[in-house]
């Protein structure tokens, strides 16, 4: 792999240390409580989602405000194919690709009519699309019960590899691998694959075409790039990553309902991408991890402080969380438009004054 | 036939609200080509402010009309102030930034306003206090209520007023010149910053009234109401041709009608049992439809889908909208 070859000794050692730390992390977290492993897993899930959205927003410069729709599609595909709802119990390695493919098709269906228009139309249409998907999930319980409506689908199968079921604990070499820890390792594998794919994409012909479109669509077109297809590709790829993440979400939660896929989730993922630095994989990862822990941070600070000061909860941490995300978007755009860890090219582009 | 007339009346009512909100989107877009995502939230805040005032005055013994008027009169300056602050603090610093930046800021402001409203007014909807009688008048076999008449007339009045302002006054000329070309307008001695701020303030003021009308029509105001209302009004603006004031009005009314008629008839239309041949034979379909049963694929709970479907159709087949003067395909 080109990435490793280019690195010096010190970088290789650094990478190895990070890898070891990430391998050991779930056991450290588990000693503080399994809940923390779960929180970490959701952070990784959001990293995956942010990396998917980053392809669309960061690489290609297309503002997608309905990204959560693809996440939802992936989750519902998993839920329908691996739960008692239809009595189907396919293995996860069959369903995840199906979910990715269905999400991909959804991405193309949504992208095709809108991609030849200005970017802001795309933003509003994707916003509407996200809502439509949610309305359908809420109402497709009648006349034929497909999604079970607002009640959602429960008792979804966990992952199963051979004899190992991800729902329970296994002991190996004296270490207890609880369900969340197994999911953690699986998520890490997927994350690694997604990072590699992203890096390769970024440096490929397609990646350069995306950047060209982002910077100047007319010039890109004039240079012989089929802008519509390349943009569709960004949309489709971002959507498939969302679909895969959705499938894993369904398995980890063993329950899905339309309530998990509201607009606020899309905004949250967008805030992660924007705060970290659109287009920069490492920035996006950092942004996602940072913002994933905001709810926990608020829970452990705002709640006790309020209880101590007023004896009751005046401000719901949930509300504060959304305020933080909104502020993150506004302040990042105002003061550091290229994000906290900007991509070099993006920084130049976003700090340049275009009249 | 009575259902048709009734749905047309209902559609015109919501449609005129959409039209007034759409004006806010279209004016801002016309001048600085920005979709002000937060506009829907401004409308929501207008409704919330007015409802709070009306509720707190409800027991004061003032005449009901004066109470409602007081609510509206409080909502308008509140919204105008928010509109001004939005432009000043969030959008103006980004005026020369790449397109994505103000768009993302607009999303952020929308989330902030929505959750600030949640902090102030809480999760429960505010109910419109029953202080005003709402008599219904019958037209044929359909009914129109006093509130509906008020909404339609007031909207028409506001649209007429805005048209007069934009097309007949000096400041209106400045707005249109700025919409045409900011730089050239500035060279002609127009204070572009003032014009841009003014479009935000005017749009927000109209939005405040629209919010109160929408809230009193449905009887409640809620911190999430701005989102769907805003999306629909934006769809209306695109339908009419964004940037075009007459287009926003036409688009709003049309969208209201399509939505009302669609919601009224989609249940019957998508009832497979009513389709010829469905109830005879065809295995389980025949069984399901026996004894006049229904098999409704899309019920009226799909109401909110119409606006988006229309938006997508317009973007595919006529991106410049019905009265569009601007080409929307721009780099």
Interface residues (C-beta under 8 A of the other chain):
Chain A: X57 X61 X63 X65 X113 X114 X116 X117 X118 X119 X120 X121 X123 X124 X125 X127 X128 X129 X131 X132 X135 X138 X139 X142 X143 X216 X217 X218 X263 X264 X267 X270 X271 X274 X278 X315 X319 X322 X323 X325 X326 X327 X328 X329 X330 X332 X333 X334 X337 X349 X350 X352 X353 X354 X355
Chain B: X33 X34 X35 X90 X93 X94 X96 X97 X98 X99 X100 X101 X102 X103 X104 X105 X107 X108 X109 X110 X111 X112 X114 X115 X116 X118 X119 X183 X227 X228 X231 X234 X235 X238 X288 X295 X296 X297 X299 X301 X302 X304 X305 X307 X308 X309 X311 X312 X315 X316 X319 X328 X329 X330 X331
